């Protein structure tokens, strides 16, 4: 087929698609390093997980390539840690077997969604341990580590120390039944697992829990905080972070942990599955085998290229964009940058932060246990193409508030927007060329290059498209992904309106062949522009358009231009989208809705409190009235728990303070035993 494309003056894309090579940054060019939160390797991602990090990052990665920016997009499974050990116990397999299993599931899921990483790696690699241990050693050399002994929940059945998130129990403050060891979802208070009343192991509620002393190395975040705050204020302004972060639009730090003062935080864990703590000839501090460090991004990059430091120790030439759900903001804006600062080397640190709120499912939350919502490979089973999934999720991206997945809206997005708007414009124009011009673009009389905004026939159309192109670039440069996608649809709508108002049909071709040739040529070149604009959001759709146009990939145009010239032969026109039967809404609701509504209503709500009668106080665990003794003991447990927290927050750490903490903890334990007995 004959290709007649105007001579390339830089409008053809030369930056390769993701995954074809390991690019390195180049001084004097725009170098973009992109990461999305590393998913834990202990479950299958659902639609909310996908839109929150990996899909959003993929969109910006692909957009960066359409701007000819040198781009590297890194992600992988987070494999070491308590979450993996605990899930392996639940499934009765080793942590390595668990990670091997879920790595494949994650990788296959992302590949089906057309998420194009330059490398999707893993953290359970030798290079990960090497980099982690180097950071640990540097923190020690910079006097930013200290040993602390603390009482922790120990599960006799597992048997192991349990991380806070793997302990549940009754909140000592509000009596919420399913408070986690780190926080109560009932009252929102921060907790220590040892404060919980009737604590239970989430692996097996029948396991016996006790408390034991465990020693760990703590990172002195309090010592690093002034430098961290200074960096936050500089990076937030320069990188234009998302509003739902640790700093507000006025530049005021609002994160409560920073406002109250950061405390030393454990850097080591009681792990068998993790990075060994580095030490010389003698493990003087007793830390062997307890280290786990959050350095997956650089270690995965290092697994891709031995020149990884050109990306990660190059802040003058590299801009780091990070994508995540809102629950990961503290980690990426406070904790990890503090580690980088404390390490002492000139790290590439966060430039732009892009976060999302939560995507919920049909009036509730995604739940793998209840088979509620779409998880991983199940999206493929619906028969809905990946491009349609991507469009709907991105058009609903929860950028400033929680969003709700809806099957009715998903079907409407396909039928009303993609099929009737975008697809209709592309197919109508290409079919006209195929049927009326024997698939050859007619000579329009337009010179190659930008169309004049003062064109006697189409000034309004050209000006409108150029305005929308600028809005698209502004939105995408600012990582306003949903707005960028909306703008693409406005441009395709402008194309539909243009064909309608111009009266494109066989009669126009016969009565005014010159004008007809001009209209169809300009429409084809708008489609060529749309092939690039839609590429970040729907890469498979973009590739289909380019195949039908018989044209090479191009960069984002700043103005509408005549690039596909007269005499060019197009490919075979095909429909980009197919109609989804509205009846499928009920089919998919039934398949992915979990338990029937009547059955769900019959079950007691998780975490619910006992509904007491007027004047009656109740034990949430047993649903029976509490005695006055139990009420008094609950108050004492809450007060003593607060005393323990305040003592733990004190600095500097001294032998006298440690003794005081231990004594306070013993009192707390004694009170909890008395309370448990009173509640029987």
Secondary structure by P-SEA (a helix, b strand, c coil): cbbbbccccccccccccccccccccccccbbbbbbcccccccccccaaaaaacaaaaaaaaaaaaaaccccccbbbbbcccaaaaaaaaaacccaaaaaaaaaaaaaaaaaaaccccccccccccaaaaaaaaaaaaaaaaaccbbbbbbbbbbbccccccccccccccccccccccccccccccccbbbbbccccccccccccccbbbbbbbbbbbbbccccaaaaaaaaaaaaaaaaccccccccccccccccccccccccccccccccccccccccccccccccccccccccaaaaaaaaacccccccccccccbbbbbbbccccccccccaaaaaaaaaccccccccbbbbbcccccccbbbbccccccccccccccccccaaaaaaaaaaaccccbbbbbbaaaaaaaacccccccaaaaaaaaaaaaaccccccccccccccccccccccccaaaaaaaaaaaaaaaaaaaacaaaaaaaaaaaaaaaaaaaaaaacccaaaaaacaaaaaaaaaaaaaaaaaaaaaaccccaaaaaaaaaaaccccccccccccccccccbbbcbbbbccccccccaaaaaaaacccccaaaaaacccccccccccccccccccccccccaaaaaaaaaaaaaaaaaaaaaacccccaaaaaaaaaaaaaaaaaaaaaaaaac
